[in-house]
């Protein structure tokens, strides 16, 4: 039985409903949090290899906002797409179709974390209607150019090896708990031992929940070959960037630069945290989001 996390009590007080919809051949499952009649609805897209659980600590601090969080196709309990590749354009098409199916196109605020920031920003740049865009830990520049570019290159080799090995061995490598723990330990910045232990447990539980290695390889390649900065000037809606001063994937100066290139951007910087804002500083992230989306 998993130990309740530090945000479990808050999250338990938020009403939640579940649903599923067929989108581009994927049976996409989603979780619908908060009051159904809320003034503001957010559609949130999680990061690479995670699922909807990752952003729940932020949802726990947004009790008066309706937040819909799907598992990306091929991750969590959503099945892979059969009518699109699991890359940035494919996920962009899926996002547009999902919003259409839920009747939320043009009314829901769109939020993306990490890889989700790439998917959502590219979709909005391509014309996805939304009143506002929120990017948490935005991938502002190419991941290979980040402060830990060497580790990113090791990740490229890791995924390449996972693809080259025989199916069973390669799949096991891509779900390796040892690799997951290394990744988790490198990204967590908190000195709170209990919080750090819970973060590792969350990654252990959910970081291997992908359908097959084709899906995770397609998505990984997309995550290191695209970034928000390449479409910045075409994101024409009010955009909130929530960045961290110790992010190992996107250095803060690149997030500051991105904010100057987005036509209607505001930037909130959280100090002493890295790429896990949603785990380590969800209350502050939620406060910034609530202020930004308030009617």
C-alpha positions, 0 to 999 in steps of 0.5 A, spaced: 500 500 500 503 506 497 504 511 503 499 517 502 503 523 499 504 530 502 498 533 498 493 527 499 489 530 504 488 536 500 487 532 493 482 528 497 477 534 498 477 535 491 471 532 487 473 528 481 470 524 475 473 520 470 471 519 463 474 516 456 473 518 449 476 515 442 481 520 439 485 518 433 484 511 434 486 512 442 482 510 447 484 517 451 482 516 459 481 523 463 480 525 470 475 531 471 477 535 478 473 540 481 466 543 481 463 542 474 460 549 474 467 552 475 468 559 472 474 557 469 476 550 466 483 548 464 485 542 460 492 540 462 497 536 459 503 532 463 510 531 461 514 525 458 513 518 461 508 520 466 501 520 467 495 525 470 498 523 477 504 528 476 500 534 476 495 532 481 499 536 487 497 542 483 490 540 482 490 539 490 491 547 490 486 549 485 480 547 489 475 552 485 478 551 478 475 545 474 481 541 471 481 536 466 487 531 465 488 526 460 493 521 460 497 522 453 496 516 448 500 511 449 502 513 457 498 511 463 492 508 461 490 511 455 491 507 449 496 509 443 494 513 437 493 509 430 491 515 426 497 519 428 504 518 430 506 520 437 510 526 436 509 533 437 504 534 431 501 528 432 499 530 439 497 537 437 492 533 433 490 529 438 489 535 443 485 539 438 480 533 437 480 532 444 478 539 446 473 538 440 470 532 443 469 535 450 466 541 447 471 545 450 475 548 444 476 555 445 473 556 452 478 551 456 485 554 458 490 550 456 496 548 460 502 544 459 508 541 463 515 539 460 514 535 454 507 538 455 509 545 454 512 543 447 505 540 445 501 545 447 505 551 445 506 548 438 498 546 438 496 554 440 501 556 435 498 552 429 491 555 431 488 551 437 483 556 440 484 557 447 483 564 451 490 563 455 496 558 455 500 556 462 507 553 461 510 549 467 517 548 467 517 550 459 522 547 454 524 553 452 530 551 448 533 545 445 534 540 451 541 538 448 543 545 449 541 545 457 545 545 463 546 538 463 547 536 455 551 531 457 546 527 461 541 528 455 546 525 450 546 519 455 539 519 455 539 519 447 544 513 447 539 509 453 533 510 448 537 508 442 539 502 446 532 500 448 530 500 441 536 496 438 536 491 443 531 485 442 524 486 444 523 483 451 530 486 453 529 493 450 523 493 453 525 491 460 531 496 459 526 502 458 522 500 464 529 499 468 527 502 476 535 503 476 534 508 471 528 511 473 531 512 480 537 516 477 533 520 473 529 522 479 535 523 484 538 528 479 531 532 478 529 532 485 532 539 489 528 538 495 532 537 502 526 534 505 527 527 506 520 525 506 518 529 500 524 526 496 522 519 498 515 520 496 517 523 489 522 517 488 516 513 489 511 516 484 516 516 479 517 508 481 510 507 480 508 511 474 514 513 470 514 506 466 507 506 465 507 506 457 504 502 452 510 499 448 517 502 446 515 504 439 510 509 443 516 512 448 521 512 443 517 516 438 515 521 444 522 521 447 525 523 440 520 529 439 522 531 446 529 532 444 528 535 437 522 540 439 522 546 444 517 552 445 522 557 443 521 555 435 514 557 435 514 563 440 512 568 436 506 565 433 503 564 440 498 570 440 494 568 446 496 571 454 501 566 456 504 564 463 511 561 464 512 558 471 520 557 471 525 554 476 532 557 477 535 550 478 532 547 472 537 542 469 533 541 462 532 549 461 536 554 464 533 560 467 536 565 462 533 561 456 526 561 460 527 569 461 529 570 453 523 566 451 518 570 455 521 576 451 519 573 445 512 571 446 507 576 444 503 576 451 507 573 456 508 573 464 514 570 467 514 567 474 520 564 477 520 559 483 527 559 486 530 553 489 527 548 485 528 544 478 524 541 473 519 538 478 515 544 480 509 540 480 512 536 486 516 540 490 512 547 489 505 546 487 502 551 492 506 556 489 505 554 482 497 553 483 497 560 486 500 563 480 495 559 475 489 561 479 491 569 479 493 568 471 486 565 469 482 569 474 475 571 470 
